[in-house]
Amino acid sequence: MPVPTTTLPSGDELPVVGKGTYELEGETVQEPVEIALESGYTHVDTAEGYMNEAALGEVLAEHDREDLLLTSKVLPKHLNYESVIETAKQTLADLGTDYLDLYLIHWPNPAISVRETMDAMATLKAEGLVRNVGVSNFSRYQLSAAQHVADVPIAVNQIEFNPYFQRTELVEYCQDNDIVVEAAAPIARGEVLSDPTLQELGEKYDKTPVQVALRWAVEKDIVVLPRSTSRSHIEENVDLFDFELDDDEHARIDDLDRGEPSYDDRARSWDDEVWGMAE
């Protein structure tokens, strides 16, 4: 069954399930992505910071580019104008493609003007190197500011979202502004596997707890980006479209919200090299 899609501002169709590649560095990305492409995925999500784009490009070279939707992200230390342009061109070279379907600011960086970054994103789009631009890990406040200074539509906000961290106000803001929400860590880095509610619903529908969590998100009009490495899990993660959760089941999963992130802790250290802010 083809994966359903949602429409981006450019008119491009974004599949609602994508292959996440976080922590699949170098050649470790190749087999999982090949399995995913064999299993019906056409949406692949990577990033400069994942350190796998050149290896990923070798896999993508064996497939028809027009059948794929490719996303990458620029690190926060590279958000000044020239660095955004240079990083995007390096990503294109590594992936072996002439354009990205979607290019995201990976994290906001308070040391660099978001106006400068969005100007670079607009240039990339005008030159045809990027078809859609977006952000990742932006709060509602940060997203509103970026919208205010952007000359191109912000198509996507990729954020941590899962049954334990639902961020209702941020999701509503995005959807009210026609910004697609993509769920990074849609199973809370594996934490939901043992959840009794998800296990019970999985038994009812003959699905895994992960499939229930992913289906719940998709039914909320959220794009999911699970990162699995085994063939069975990769195939299961896209097998979501032969069952539906009812309102009561949605409410039960909604009630699992703990407001606790598995990775997006805003009180982070700013000394990591990715920010370019260390002394």
N, C-alpha and C positions, 0 to 999 in steps of 0.2 A: 504494500500500500504506500503510495507517495506521501511524503511528509507534508502536511499543510504548511501554508506560508502566511506571513503578514506583510503588508505593503509599506515600503520606505518612501520618504518624500520624493525620491527620484523616480518612483514607479517600480523600482526593483522589488522582487519578491524574496523575502527573507524566511527561509525554513525555520519552523518553530522549535526544532531540535538541531543543535549543532554539535560538532565534535570538539570538545575542549582539549587543549594540549598542554595545560599547565603542568609543570614538573616532568615533562617528557623531553628532556634535553637531548640535543644531538640526535644520533641515530635511533634512540629509544622511541622517538615519535613515529618512526616509519611504519612499523607493523600495525600498531593500533589505528593509524589513519587509513592504511590500506584496507584493513578489515572493515572500518567504518564506511569507506567508499563502496566496498563490495556489498555492504548491508543496506544501502539505500540512503546514506547521508550524502548531502551535497554541500553542506555548510560547515566550514572548518574555521576555527578560531585560534589564532596564535598571537604572538607579541614579540617585539624586539627583546624584551626581558626574559622570554622563555628559552632563548638560546637554542632554537631548533629550526629556524626558518630555512637555512640552507639545506638541511637534511629533509625537511618537509618538501622543499622545492623538487627534490629528486622523485618523490612519490607523485606529486601533482603533475609532473612532466608526462606521466603515463596516462593522463586523463584529459578529456576535452575541457579546456578552460571555461568555455561558455556554459558548461553544465554545473559549474561550481560557484559558490559564493564564499569569498575569502575575506576574512577580517584580520587586521593586525592592529597593534597599539604601540604608541611611542612613549618611552620612559619619561618620567617627570624631569629628569636632569637634562632632557633634550627638547624642552618646550619653548626655547627661544626660536625666533623666526627661521634663521638659517639652519639650525639643527633639526627642526621639524622636516624641512625640505630634504636635507641630506639623509636623515634617517629613513624617510619614506622611500627615497630612491634606492637606498641600500636594501631595504626590505623587498622592494620589487625585484631587484637583481637576485637576491637570495631565493626568493620564491619562484623566479623564472617567469614572471608575468609582467604585462605592460600596465596593469591597473589593479587597484584594490577595490573591492565592492564596498568595503566599510573600513574606515581608519579612525581609531579612537585615541583620545588622550587617556593614558593608562591610569594615571592618578593626577589630581590637581596639585600644583606646586605653588605655594604662597610666595615664593621668591621670584616668580616669573609672571609677567602680566598675561592674564587670560586673553586679553584683546590681541596681544602679539601672537599668541598661539593660534587663535581662531583666524587671524589674518593669513597665517601660513596655511591653515587648513583650507581656507577659501581659495588660495592660490593653487594648491594641489588639485582641488576640484575643478577650477577653471581650466587647468592644463590637461584635464582628463586622466590624471594619475590616480585619482580617488573619485569614486562615484557618490559615496555618502560619507559624511563625517559625524562623529559622535564623541561621547565621553565615557569614562568608566570611573566608578567609585566617587561620583560627585554627589554631594548632599543637595537638598532642595535649594538652599541658599546659593551654593556654588553653581548649580545648574541655571538658576534664574539669572545670575550675573553673566554667565557665559552666553545665554540667550540674548541678553541685552546688547552685547558687543559683537555678536556673530553676524556676518553677512551671508551665511548659508544656514539652512535648517540643521538643527542638531537632531539627528535621526534616532539615536540610541543612547541610553544610559545603562551600561553594564555594571550591575551592583551585586553585592552579596544578598541573596534572597533564598529562603528555604522555610520549611514549616516552623523552625525554631527562631527565625529572624525575618519577620515579614514586612516591616517598614511601610506600614499602610499609607502614611501621609506622603512619603516620597513616591511610592508607586502611583498613588492617585494623582499627584502633581504631574508626573511624567505622562500618564495616560490622558489627563485633561489637556495636555499641551501637544498631543500627537507625537510623543517621544516613546519609542518602543523600549520596554524594560527587558533586558537580558539578565538571566539569573546565573551569576557565577556562584560556585559552591551550592548548587541546587539541592544537594543532599547533606549540607552542613559538614562537608569533608568526611562523610561516612557516619556521622553521629545519629542519623535517623534510622539506620539499619535495624536497630533493636527497639524502636519505638512500638509499644503495644498497640496503639491505635492504627498505625500504618500496617503493622503485621496482621491485625484483624481484618482490615479492609482488603489487604492483599489476598488473604485466604478466601474472602468472599468472591473476589473476581479472578482468582487463580493467577495473581500477579505478585511480584515481589514488593516489599515496602518501598524500594527505590522507584519502581514503576508507578506506584500510587502517588508518591511525592511529586514526581515529574508530571504526571497527568493532572494533579491538582493545580500545579503552577501553570501548565498550558491552558487549562480551562479558565484561568484568571488572565488570559491573554498575555502571558509572559513567555518569552523565548528561553529555553533551557540549554545549558552547555555542560552536560555531564562529562567528566574526565575518567574514563575507564581504560584498562589495558587488555583485559581478557576478552576473547571473542564472545563468550556467552553474555557478559555484561554489556558489551557494546551493542550486540543485537537486541538485548532486552530494553536498552535505553531508548531505542527508536520504535519499539513495539508498544505504542501507547494509544492507538487509535481504534481499538475494538472494544472499548468499555467507557462508561461515563460515570462520574460521581454525582450523586444527588445533592440537593441543598443541605440536607442533614449531615451528610458525610463531609461536605465542604466546611460546615460549621464546626464539626469535630476536629478537623485538621486546623482550622483557623484558631481554635482554642489552644493549640500546642505552642503558640507564640511565646517565647521567653524573653524576647528583646535582647538576646545575647548573640553577638557575632562569633563566627568561628575564625575569621581572619581580619575583618574590617574594624579594628580597634582604633578609634580616632585619636586616642592618647598615645600615639606611637612615638618612637625615637626618630628624630630627623637626621641622625648621623649616618644612616645607611647610604651607601654610594648611589643608590637609585635616585635619590633626591637632588644630588649635586649641591648640597648645602653644608656638608661637613667642613670644618675649618682645616 
